[in-house]
Amino acid sequence: MKRVFLIAVILIVCVVISYTMIKQAKQKSLPIINPIDVKKEMVDPELLGIGQGHTIGNFSFLNQDGQVVTEKEIENKVFVAEYFFSTCKSICPVMNQQMQRIQTKYNGNSNFKILSFTVDPDVDNPTQLKSYAVSHGYKVGQWHFLTGSKSELYALARKSFFVLKPVEANNIGDAGSDFIHTNNFVLVDKKKRIRGYYDGTNSAEVDQLIKDIELLFQE
């Protein structure tokens, strides 16, 4: 009788282990996105063809509180990035309403950050961004609205996040007239690797983004 019971216990344990392994195998794993995985027109020419090892580059900008924010802010953090401008009346208000949803979900989570980079630094100085941030209920230390040199902001967008076309791809001869915007939110993991793009004006895609953030926390 004891032998039968022991065999039954072993079988149950084996079934549980098998079920767990199958479940883990089926669990969604987010892709790691490199330049080769993005449309060529979105990648700076010098990065075309790179198929592995891409990470978000170093940066240094001022946030809405006049504080310097660098890549150290997102060391070992999951974060979402966007490019916007405070006077935008079209997609930006929708995008940042959606970003508020994300902030609410992860409010107080020290392992999660939001970085909103302006594409219009001539207007979006720290004072302007502070007003905008307050109107969107930003949480100090969690959601940063960033400004700085236009050339550096755009270079980061093109060489790290791949959300703006290279100047030459837009047939813009005068760099001063270079002004582009995107509705993409970019999800980045703790190793500064891009793991997904999401339409920030689409609530269903933002719902998926929120779920995918959870996946990155579990990695």
PALO-92422 format. One record per residue (C-alpha): y, x, z; residue in three letters; residue number from 1. Coordinates in nm, 4 decimals. Layout:
REM residues N
Y:X:Z:ala:NUM
...
END
This chain:
REM residues 219
0.0000:0.0000:0.0000:met:1
0.2327:0.2819:0.0900:lys:2
0.1554:0.4483:-0.2414:arg:3
0.2447:0.1323:-0.4354:val:4
0.5699:0.1026:-0.2401:phe:5
0.6559:0.4671:-0.3099:leu:6
0.5904:0.4218:-0.6817:ile:7
0.8093:0.1095:-0.6833:ala:8
1.0943:0.2973:-0.5144:val:9
1.0659:0.5828:-0.7638:ile:10
1.0743:0.3378:-1.0555:leu:11
1.3821:0.1643:-0.9151:ile:12
1.5596:0.4986:-0.8703:val:13
1.4705:0.5983:-1.2266:cys:14
1.6031:0.2696:-1.3616:val:15
1.9302:0.3084:-1.1689:val:16
1.9742:0.6669:-1.2899:ile:17
1.9011:0.5682:-1.6503:ser:18
2.1440:0.2775:-1.6330:tyr:19
2.4160:0.5026:-1.4926:thr:20
2.3639:0.7651:-1.7618:met:21
2.3721:0.5069:-2.0405:ile:22
2.6857:0.3492:-1.8971:lys:23
2.8592:0.6858:-1.8768:gln:24
2.7562:0.7683:-2.2330:ala:25
2.9057:0.4434:-2.3562:lys:26
3.2287:0.4915:-2.1627:gln:27
3.5223:0.5342:-2.3953:lys:28
3.6419:0.8886:-2.4445:ser:29
3.9888:0.9396:-2.5876:leu:30
4.0331:1.1807:-2.8799:pro:31
4.2176:1.5088:-2.8422:ile:32
4.4831:1.5038:-3.1127:ile:33
4.5857:1.8188:-3.2985:asn:34
4.8237:1.8691:-3.5947:pro:35
4.5408:1.8271:-3.8442:ile:36
4.4766:1.4765:-3.7081:asp:37
4.8322:1.3545:-3.7718:val:38
4.9917:1.2508:-4.1011:lys:39
5.1221:1.5648:-4.2694:lys:40
5.4714:1.4221:-4.3016:glu:41
5.4949:1.4038:-3.9201:met:42
5.4004:1.7685:-3.8626:val:43
5.6366:2.0630:-3.8789:asp:44
5.5293:2.2709:-4.1829:pro:45
5.4465:2.5792:-3.9757:glu:46
5.1832:2.3808:-3.7816:leu:47
5.0027:2.2182:-4.0729:leu:48
4.6269:2.2643:-4.0690:gly:49
4.5916:2.3555:-3.7012:ile:50
4.2768:2.1835:-3.5798:gly:51
4.2478:2.2797:-3.2156:gln:52
4.4339:2.4040:-2.9107:gly:53
4.7583:2.2096:-2.9550:his:54
4.9531:2.1389:-2.6358:thr:55
5.3051:2.0201:-2.5570:ile:56
5.5448:2.3138:-2.5653:gly:57
5.7916:2.4341:-2.3055:asn:58
6.1238:2.2566:-2.2683:phe:59
6.4305:2.2351:-2.0461:ser:60
6.6578:1.9291:-2.0420:phe:61
6.8851:1.7404:-1.8037:leu:62
6.7781:1.4045:-1.6668:asn:63
6.9852:1.1013:-1.5694:gln:64
7.0555:1.2553:-1.2280:asp:65
7.1852:1.5796:-1.3734:gly:66
6.8693:1.7677:-1.2703:gln:67
6.6983:2.0239:-1.4914:val:68
6.3540:1.9028:-1.5943:val:69
6.1093:2.1467:-1.7527:thr:70
5.7442:2.1430:-1.8556:glu:71
5.6602:2.2218:-1.4922:lys:72
5.7374:1.8565:-1.4135:glu:73
5.4265:1.7492:-1.6000:ile:74
5.1909:2.0300:-1.4949:glu:75
4.8523:1.8708:-1.4156:asn:76
5.0039:1.5233:-1.4669:lys:77
4.9234:1.2419:-1.7061:val:78
5.2418:1.1276:-1.8799:phe:79
5.3818:0.9025:-2.1496:val:80
5.6661:1.0170:-2.3740:ala:81
5.9040:0.8285:-2.6027:glu:82
6.2158:0.8963:-2.8106:tyr:83
6.5010:0.6446:-2.7882:phe:84
6.8785:0.6147:-2.7565:phe:85
7.0767:0.4096:-2.5080:ser:86
7.2970:0.2264:-2.7600:thr:87
7.0014:0.1129:-2.9715:cys:88
7.0009:-0.2663:-3.0108:lys:89
6.6800:-0.3030:-3.2104:ser:90
6.3477:-0.1613:-3.0896:ile:91
6.4615:0.0405:-2.7851:cys:92
6.5216:-0.2568:-2.5522:pro:93
6.1730:-0.3866:-2.6307:val:94
6.0178:-0.0436:-2.5879:met:95
6.1755:0.0155:-2.2515:asn:96
6.0835:-0.3294:-2.1240:gln:97
5.7280:-0.2279:-2.2031:gln:98
5.7817:0.1088:-2.0370:met:99
5.8942:-0.0756:-1.7245:gln:100
5.5536:-0.2466:-1.7218:arg:101
5.3854:0.0932:-1.7285:ile:102
5.6049:0.2239:-1.4477:gln:103
5.5304:-0.0834:-1.2361:thr:104
5.1572:-0.0299:-1.2834:lys:105
5.1751:0.3322:-1.1659:tyr:106
5.4690:0.3078:-0.9272:asn:107
5.4403:0.5782:-0.6637:gly:108
5.1514:0.7585:-0.8351:asn:109
5.2493:1.1251:-0.8138:ser:110
5.0012:1.2135:-1.0894:asn:111
5.1844:1.0080:-1.3510:phe:112
5.5234:1.0587:-1.5195:lys:113
5.7337:0.8989:-1.7934:ile:114
5.9598:1.1115:-2.0149:leu:115
6.2176:0.9325:-2.2325:ser:116
6.3937:1.1763:-2.4672:phe:117
6.7179:1.0709:-2.6333:thr:118
6.7678:1.1208:-3.0069:val:119
7.1443:1.0820:-2.9629:asp:120
7.2549:1.3449:-2.7091:pro:121
7.6163:1.3312:-2.8267:asp:122
7.6390:0.9887:-2.6624:val:123
7.3561:1.0063:-2.4128:asp:124
7.4899:1.2446:-2.1503:asn:125
7.3513:1.2248:-1.7930:pro:126
7.6131:0.9681:-1.6894:thr:127
7.5271:0.7402:-1.9807:gln:128
7.1561:0.7817:-1.9145:leu:129
7.2013:0.7110:-1.5445:lys:130
7.3517:0.3719:-1.6215:ser:131
7.0715:0.3010:-1.8662:tyr:132
6.8035:0.4168:-1.6217:ala:133
6.9386:0.1987:-1.3414:val:134
6.9434:-0.1036:-1.5711:ser:135
6.5737:-0.0423:-1.6380:his:136
6.4764:0.0007:-1.2744:gly:137
6.3733:0.3646:-1.3001:tyr:138
6.1992:0.5255:-1.0048:lys:139
6.3426:0.8608:-0.9016:val:140
6.1013:1.1399:-0.9792:gly:141
5.8712:0.9242:-1.1899:gln:142
6.0747:0.8193:-1.4950:trp:143
6.3046:1.0800:-1.6476:his:144
6.5613:1.0033:-1.9190:phe:145
6.6304:1.3387:-2.0819:leu:146
6.9144:1.4864:-2.2835:thr:147
7.0189:1.8275:-2.4075:gly:148
7.0617:2.0172:-2.7316:ser:149
6.9901:1.7968:-3.0322:lys:150
6.8124:2.0794:-3.2108:ser:151
6.5839:2.1389:-2.9111:glu:152
6.5141:1.7684:-2.8600:leu:153
6.4203:1.7231:-3.2238:tyr:154
6.2188:2.0451:-3.2387:ala:155
6.0082:1.9256:-2.9448:leu:156
5.9556:1.5907:-3.1162:ala:157
5.8411:1.7576:-3.4370:arg:158
5.6457:2.0548:-3.3066:lys:159
5.4906:1.9064:-2.9926:ser:160
5.4752:1.5258:-3.0054:phe:161
5.4698:1.4724:-3.3852:phe:162
5.6855:1.1595:-3.3708:val:163
5.9648:1.2634:-3.6090:leu:164
5.9309:1.3804:-3.9660:lys:165
6.0532:1.7332:-4.0444:pro:166
6.4093:1.7350:-4.1763:val:167
6.2951:1.8407:-4.5216:glu:168
6.0461:1.5521:-4.5374:ala:169
6.3362:1.3131:-4.4941:asn:170
6.5403:1.4790:-4.7692:asn:171
6.8239:1.5374:-4.5268:ile:172
7.0338:1.8308:-4.6317:gly:173
7.2875:1.8212:-4.3519:asp:174
7.1195:1.8838:-4.0161:ala:175
7.4131:1.7091:-3.8488:gly:176
7.3144:1.3812:-4.0158:ser:177
6.9538:1.4069:-3.8970:asp:178
6.8994:1.0921:-3.6932:phe:179
6.5550:0.9396:-3.6720:ile:180
6.3831:0.7070:-3.4314:his:181
6.0244:0.6008:-3.3676:thr:182
5.8539:0.3162:-3.1844:asn:183
5.5612:0.5363:-3.0766:asn:184
5.4655:0.6032:-2.7179:phe:185
5.2672:0.9273:-2.6796:val:186
4.9976:0.9628:-2.4151:leu:187
4.9426:1.3178:-2.2870:val:188
4.6770:1.4390:-2.0451:asp:189
4.6844:1.6818:-1.7523:lys:190
4.6291:1.9748:-1.9892:lys:191
4.9315:1.8731:-2.2023:lys:192
4.7095:1.7568:-2.4880:arg:193
4.8006:1.4500:-2.6955:ile:194
4.5399:1.1762:-2.6429:arg:195
4.6909:0.8780:-2.8222:gly:196
4.9795:0.7026:-2.9969:tyr:197
5.0778:0.3418:-2.9222:tyr:198
5.3347:0.1015:-3.0643:asp:199
5.5830:0.0615:-2.7816:gly:200
5.7026:-0.2719:-2.9200:thr:201
5.3533:-0.4225:-2.9153:asn:202
5.2442:-0.5582:-2.5757:ser:203
4.8759:-0.5516:-2.6736:ala:204
4.8951:-0.1821:-2.7596:glu:205
5.0774:-0.1132:-2.4347:val:206
4.7995:-0.2999:-2.2518:asp:207
4.5549:-0.0572:-2.4135:gln:208
4.7774:0.2366:-2.3209:leu:209
4.7663:0.1310:-1.9561:ile:210
4.3860:0.1209:-1.9701:lys:211
4.3722:0.4603:-2.1412:asp:212
4.5906:0.6147:-1.8706:ile:213
4.3199:0.5138:-1.6240:glu:214
4.0602:0.6927:-1.8385:leu:215
4.2600:1.0149:-1.8225:leu:216
4.2821:0.9924:-1.4448:phe:217
3.9029:0.9834:-1.4370:gln:218
3.8566:1.2957:-1.6503:glu:219
END
